[in-house]
Amino acid sequence: MLQSSTINFLSELKLNNHKEWFEKNRKRYESAKADYLQMLEGVLAGVSKNDPSLATLEAKNCVFRINRDVRFSKDKSPYKTNMGAGFGKGGKKMIVAGYYLHCEPGGSFIAGGMWMPPAPELKKIRQEIDYCLEEFDGIVKAQSFIDTVGTLERSSDMVLSRPPKGYEESNPAIEYLKLKSYIASTPITDAELTSKELIPKIVAACAALQPLIYFINKAL
């Protein structure tokens, strides 16, 4: 679980997102980061029991920097208001499907899959789904998957309006083939962030997401 002081720091950062406040509260940030890393070590220990590919990962290699890249953004706020970690083959620098943990007051979640893969990788994933539709259908319609993370994300920016090149509308897999991302997630409440149930919940979600991640990585 996370300490309430970590949640309080992130909440206050959202209201004071500027360098002067952050520097005055740097020790609080360092304490919050250490707390997050400790929690993440527990997550990795649990998840690696089901996913051996994560056995050698260290939490420090999975956590994203809190500084935002504002070069191409209209929002010039210098800091993220969340603690985020990507863990899969390669840690946060993974170029394959993996897991993502986002801790932010009012907006925390655990997700898995591959978000907006580049064209060559997306083509491989679609081809694998087309060839192995029964297997993929079984993964995303498994009761454990549905009960834990629901369904694949289908927001408007993640779905093509027409079939991708090389596929017909009549293809049995077309609703999957139109996707531009292959991810699923489940929310984490603020109460769960500071609960002893936090790590077990994340580990269970990762176990449900593992078949999807393995399928995508097999395609790649």
Secondary structure, 3 states (H helix, E strand, C coil): CCCHHHHHHHHHHHHCCCHHHHHHCHHHHHHHHHHHHHHHHHHHHHHHHHCHHHCCCCHHHCECCCECCCCCCCCCCCECCCEEEEECCCHHHCCCCEEEEEECCCCEEEEEEECCCCHHHHHHHHHHHHHCHHHHHHHHCCHHHHHHHCCCCCCHHHECCCCCCCCCCCCCCHHHHCECCEEEEEEECHHHHCCCCHHHHHHHHHHHHHHHHHHHHHHC
